[in-house]
């Protein structure tokens, strides 16, 4: 079998950052649900993820997907202690805005809004970009995320000091680092293996 | 090849067992263990499948190198030197890394209101001599890695097509994409923790050891 790309010539592609729900279209063939073996199901972690083209594409390398998914869940959903969920999502949204992932930004901006109830501030991050003034605490999280996303990495002592000055302790700063760093992983997969589409899934 | 038992992020960040940062990392134990498992799945898998060990280490050394992260670069270059059958490959890869350095992220958004934020930058291609030593398949991977690191918003189905034409299967492209994307995470966690560790002060660690 010769592998080939999938072209979505008539896709209605979003051209601005949004908190609306978007869909995502793969450029390579995901595995078909019927082809999934036990190894693939383990890689998906949650069986419901088999409905997603994105995860059925990534599950072509199941061990990596499984480890990645579990890393993601602990960084964002382990709320036994540490940074509030809203600010972990803010770090994800800011990273996505800066790297240019319209799809990732839509999902995590929505989550940031749900957990913070600050929809307008989240929208300003999307509309104005990472320079938007969102108040001292959020500005510190956004600046740290942007510095970490830059290549070469620009995160330095001044970012640690700014995060401390707005009340974050060391464990919360580690949550910022983990959340922002993780989206440098997620953005690059979402941006390079397919494209977003207006209207939910295809 | 011996299996890596050290926690690579701790190694790259200079985090010692029993230190304050090690304790903080332990509060996200699943994240720590699965970041390590991601490393193992990409660099020491049971089955290398469609992507050879030397290809994985070469791309990793290139990605770490263009991030200007010396600890990670040395780490993956050492792996490459062991896995590669010729020194020439290591030298060519180092030369390409130097040619490929720039600052990101940059690239173009879909045409529309975001176009005012479009930012031009290096469109990196492996040089003629590098092409000869790396071969078309690895050269294509390195060029794609540069796209992912510096201008991920320029990604396109045409870039997927270029990889397919250079001999990468669909599954191999998934592994390659995960590898570059994972490295983008790993070097940032390590750099962030290293910076935070310096802010905590080595004095505290030294005092704890002396007591």
Contacts between the chains, C-beta under 8 A, distances in Angstrom:
chain1	res1	chain2	res2	distance
A	3	B	164	5.7
A	3	B	169	5.4
A	3	B	170	4.3
A	4	B	164	6.9
A	5	B	157	4.8
A	5	B	160	4.9
A	5	B	161	5.1
A	5	B	164	6.8
A	6	B	157	7.4
A	7	B	157	5.9
A	13	B	110	5.4
A	14	B	110	7.5
A	15	B	109	7.3
A	15	B	110	4.7
A	15	B	111	6.8
A	15	B	112	3.0
A	15	B	113	6.4
A	15	B	114	6.4
A	16	B	112	6.4
A	16	B	113	5.2
A	16	B	114	6.1
A	17	B	114	7.6
A	27	B	157	4.2
A	27	B	160	4.9
A	28	B	160	6.0
A	28	B	170	4.8
A	28	B	173	6.3
A	28	B	174	7.4
A	29	B	170	6.0
A	57	B	174	6.4
A	58	B	174	6.2
A	58	B	178	7.3
A	60	B	170	6.7
A	60	B	171	4.3
A	60	B	174	4.4
A	60	B	175	7.7
A	61	B	41	7.5
A	61	B	49	7.9
A	61	B	171	6.8
A	61	B	174	5.2
A	61	B	175	4.7
A	61	B	178	6.0
A	63	B	37	7.7
A	63	B	41	4.0
A	63	B	45	6.6
A	64	B	38	6.1
A	64	B	41	4.5
A	64	B	42	5.9
A	64	B	175	7.0
A	64	B	178	4.7
A	64	B	182	7.4
A	65	B	178	7.8
A	66	B	37	7.8
A	66	B	41	7.9
A	67	B	34	4.6
A	67	B	35	7.7
A	67	B	37	3.8
A	67	B	38	4.1
A	67	B	40	7.9
A	67	B	41	5.5
A	68	B	34	7.4
A	68	B	38	5.7
A	68	B	178	7.2
A	68	B	182	7.3
A	70	B	30	5.6
A	70	B	31	7.9
A	70	B	33	8.0
A	70	B	34	4.0
A	70	B	37	7.7
A	71	B	30	7.4
A	71	B	31	5.1
A	71	B	34	4.1
A	71	B	35	5.3
A	71	B	38	6.4
A	73	B	30	7.0
A	74	B	28	5.3
A	74	B	29	7.5
A	74	B	30	3.6
A	74	B	31	3.9
A	74	B	34	7.0
A	75	B	28	6.5
A	75	B	31	5.0
A	78	B	27	8.0
A	78	B	28	6.1
A	78	B	30	7.0
A	78	B	31	7.6
A	80	B	27	7.5
A	81	B	27	6.1
A	82	B	27	6.8
A	82	B	28	7.8
A	98	B	105	6.7
A	99	B	105	5.2
A	99	B	152	5.7
A	99	B	153	6.9
A	100	B	105	6.6
A	100	B	107	6.5
A	100	B	109	6.2
A	100	B	152	6.7
A	100	B	153	3.3
A	101	B	152	7.3
A	101	B	153	7.3
A	102	B	109	7.9
A	102	B	110	7.8
A	129	B	117	7.1
A	148	B	188	5.2
A	148	B	191	7.4
A	148	B	192	5.8
A	149	B	105	7.0
A	149	B	188	7.6
A	150	B	103	7.2
A	150	B	104	7.1
A	150	B	105	7.4
A	151	B	66	7.1
A	151	B	67	5.7
A	151	B	103	6.6
A	151	B	104	4.3
A	151	B	105	6.9
A	151	B	149	5.9
A	151	B	150	6.0
A	152	B	67	5.8
A	152	B	68	4.1
A	152	B	69	7.7
A	152	B	103	7.1
A	153	B	67	6.4
A	153	B	68	7.9
A	153	B	69	7.2
A	153	B	187	7.0
A	153	B	188	6.0
A	153	B	191	4.6
A	153	B	192	8.0
A	155	B	188	7.6
A	155	B	191	6.1
A	155	B	192	5.5
A	155	B	195	5.7
A	156	B	195	6.1
A	157	B	195	6.5
A	157	B	198	7.0
A	157	B	199	5.9
A	159	B	195	7.6
A	160	B	195	6.2
A	160	B	196	5.7
A	160	B	199	4.5
A	161	B	199	7.5
A	170	B	20	7.2
A	170	B	21	7.7
A	170	B	24	5.9
A	170	B	196	6.6
A	170	B	200	6.8
A	171	B	24	4.9
A	171	B	27	6.2
A	173	B	196	5.8
A	174	B	21	7.7
A	174	B	24	5.1
A	174	B	25	7.0
A	174	B	28	7.4
A	174	B	192	7.9
A	174	B	193	7.1
A	174	B	196	6.9
A	175	B	28	7.8
A	177	B	188	7.5
A	177	B	189	6.2
A	177	B	192	3.5
A	177	B	193	6.5
A	177	B	196	7.0
A	178	B	28	6.6
A	178	B	31	6.2
A	178	B	189	6.4
A	180	B	188	7.2
A	180	B	192	7.8
A	181	B	185	5.0
A	181	B	188	3.8
A	181	B	189	4.5
A	181	B	192	6.4
A	182	B	185	5.9
A	184	B	181	7.5
A	184	B	184	4.3
A	184	B	185	5.5
A	184	B	188	5.6
A	185	B	181	4.6
A	185	B	182	5.8
A	185	B	184	6.0
A	185	B	185	3.8
A	186	B	181	7.5
A	187	B	152	6.0
A	187	B	181	8.0
A	188	B	148	4.9
A	188	B	149	8.0
A	188	B	152	5.0
A	188	B	177	7.1
A	188	B	180	6.5
A	188	B	181	3.9
A	188	B	184	5.9
A	189	B	177	5.9
A	189	B	178	7.1
A	189	B	181	5.1
A	191	B	152	4.4
A	191	B	153	6.0
A	191	B	155	4.8
A	192	B	147	7.5
A	192	B	148	5.7
A	192	B	152	6.2
A	192	B	155	3.8
A	192	B	159	7.0
A	192	B	160	8.0
A	192	B	177	5.8
A	193	B	160	7.7
A	193	B	173	8.0
A	193	B	174	7.5
A	193	B	177	6.1
A	195	B	157	7.9
